[in-house]
Amino acid sequence: MTTITVNNKTLDLSVPQVMGILNVTPDSFSDGGHYTHIDAALAQAQQMLADGATILDIGGESTRPGAEAVSEEVELERVIPLIQAIRQHSDCWISVDTSKAAVMTAAIAAGADLINDVCALQNQGCLEAVAASHLPVCLMHMQGSPRTMQLNPEYGDVVVDVKAFFQSRIEACISAGIERDRIILDPGFGFGKTLEQNYQMLARMTEFADLELPILSGTSRKSMIGNLLNRNIDERLAGSLATAIIAAQNGASIIRVHDVKETVDALAVLAAAQ
């Protein structure tokens, strides 16, 4: 599957597309608190689009390790006005990063084009919410929850186990009425994986091609970079770009990042050399 079409827009996945991260939260690990006001968030959205992002991923609940859950009402108050504001200014692809069915449904009504769920539609009502829409969905693998995922992650073989999870969730989606060609997969770097397991997945991403679905890679500024290089969050650009390039070389269709302009440039250089 090399294209996804929705709302009269087609996403070309034959080349890696850049998804810009826009968290409207006070506590996200990298940009928490920067874009909690609608004007600042909208300005950042417009800047990321100008820098070459194809998709904007709007999140209203932090999923960093140890993050506390937020209520449905709070998440709706954070993300829906921003989706509406972006939609008034742009026909870009808008993704909503949520694991709540009510937020998915409201975001779809507000103009979202893609559902991005770190819980892979396992929460109550989520399968039904996406099935009732015509939108694509990204299913992410996470061992445990954001509160517990990094306590002691264990796998027989991390890639084999994640692939088995994906197969199970694909089957659940199809049974719920979500067509296979609406599904994108995210291995979940940093979500219930050790440092070594993260890099094993990155090195072996080509093995996910067996599932014949687009792969999203999200490593930007994560602890897998910081802990390897002993770098603070604002010093992880080089590592983020390196992982983005490796992911693209190993088959990723979507690269989810904070640093859009730099990633777009790095991918352009990679494309020129192929």
Long-range contacts (C-beta under 8 A, 24 or more apart in sequence): 1-181, 1-212, 1-213, 1-214, 4-136, 4-181, 4-182, 4-184, 4-214, 6-113, 6-114, 6-134, 6-135, 6-136, 7-113, 9-91, 9-93, 9-113, 11-54, 11-55, 11-93, 13-214, 13-253, 13-254, 15-271, 16-247, 16-248, 16-252, 16-253, 16-254, 16-255, 16-267, 17-54, 17-55, 17-253, 17-254, 17-255, 18-52, 18-53, 18-54, 18-55, 18-254, 18-255, 18-257, 18-260, 18-263, 18-264, 18-267, 19-53, 19-54, 19-55, 19-56, 19-57, 19-95, 19-216, 19-254, 19-255, 19-256, 19-257, 20-45, 20-48, 20-49, 20-51, 20-53, 20-55, 20-56, 20-57, 20-257, 20-258, 20-260, 21-57, 21-59, 21-220, 21-256, 21-257, 21-258, 22-48, 22-56, 22-57, 22-58, 22-59, 22-82, 23-59, 23-60, 23-62, 24-58, 24-59, 24-60, 24-78, 24-79, 24-82, 25-59, 25-60, 25-61, 25-62, 25-70, 25-78, 27-62, 27-64, 27-67, 27-68, 28-59, 28-62, 28-64, 29-62, 29-64, 29-221, 29-222, 29-233, 30-220, 30-221, 30-233, 30-258, 31-258, 32-62, 36-78, 38-81, 38-82, 38-85, 41-82, 41-85, 42-82, 42-85, 42-86, 42-89, 45-82, 45-86, 45-90, 46-89, 46-90, 48-260, 49-90, 49-92, 51-260, 51-261, 51-264, 52-260, 52-261, 52-264, 53-92, 53-260, 53-264, 54-92, 54-93, 55-92, 55-93, 55-94, 55-95, 55-113, 55-114, 55-254, 56-86, 56-92, 56-93, 56-94, 56-95, 57-95, 57-96, 57-97, 57-116, 57-256, 58-82, 58-83, 58-86, 58-94, 58-95, 58-96, 58-97, 58-107, 58-112, 59-96, 59-97, 59-98, 60-97, 60-98, 60-103, 61-97, 61-98, 61-99, 62-146, 63-97, 63-118, 63-146, 63-191, 64-146, 65-146, 65-149, 65-150, 65-190, 65-223, 66-146, 66-147, 66-150, 67-146, 67-147, 68-147, 69-147, 72-100, 72-102, 72-103, 75-100, 75-103, 76-102, 76-103, 76-106, 79-103, 79-107, 80-106, 80-107, 80-110, 83-107, 83-110, 83-111, 83-112, 84-110, 84-111, 86-111, 87-111, 95-138, 99-123, 99-126, 100-126, 101-125, 101-126, 101-128, 101-129, 102-129, 104-129, 104-130, 104-133, 105-129, 105-132, 108-133, 108-135, 114-138, 114-184, 116-140, 116-186, 116-216, 118-142, 118-146, 118-186, 118-188, 118-191, 120-165, 120-169, 121-169, 121-172, 121-173, 121-176, 122-169, 127-172, 127-173, 127-176, 127-178, 128-176, 130-173, 130-176, 130-178, 130-182, 131-173, 131-176, 131-177, 131-178, 134-182, 135-182, 136-182, 136-183, 136-184, 137-173, 137-178, 137-182, 137-183, 137-184, 138-183, 138-184, 138-185, 138-186, 138-216, 138-254, 139-166, 139-169, 139-170, 139-173, 139-183, 139-184, 139-185, 139-186, 140-185, 140-186, 140-187, 140-188, 140-191, 140-216, 141-165, 141-166, 141-186, 141-187, 141-188, 141-191, 141-192, 142-188, 142-191, 142-192, 143-191, 143-192, 143-193, 144-192, 146-191, 149-191, 149-192, 150-192, 153-192, 153-193, 153-194, 153-197, 155-197, 158-193, 158-197, 158-200, 158-201, 159-200, 159-201, 159-204, 159-207, 159-208, 162-187, 162-188, 162-201, 162-208, 163-207, 163-208, 163-210, 163-211, 166-208, 166-211, 167-211, 170-211, 170-213, 180-213, 183-213, 184-213, 184-214, 184-215, 184-216, 184-253, 184-254, 185-211, 185-213, 185-214, 185-215, 185-216, 186-215, 186-216, 186-217, 186-218, 186-256, 187-215, 187-217, 188-218, 189-217, 189-218, 189-219, 189-222, 189-224, 189-243, 190-218, 190-219, 190-222, 190-223, 190-224, 193-224, 195-223, 195-224, 195-227, 195-228, 198-222, 198-224, 199-224, 199-228, 202-243, 202-246, 202-247, 202-250, 203-246, 203-250, 204-250, 205-246, 205-247, 205-250, 205-251, 205-252, 206-250, 206-251, 208-251, 209-251, 214-253, 214-254, 215-251, 215-252, 215-253, 215-254, 216-252, 216-253, 216-254, 216-255, 216-256, 217-243, 217-244, 217-247, 217-248, 217-252, 217-254, 217-255, 217-256, 218-255, 218-256, 218-257, 219-243, 219-244, 219-247, 220-244, 220-256, 220-257, 220-258, 220-259, 220-263, 221-258, 221-259, 237-262, 241-266, 245-270
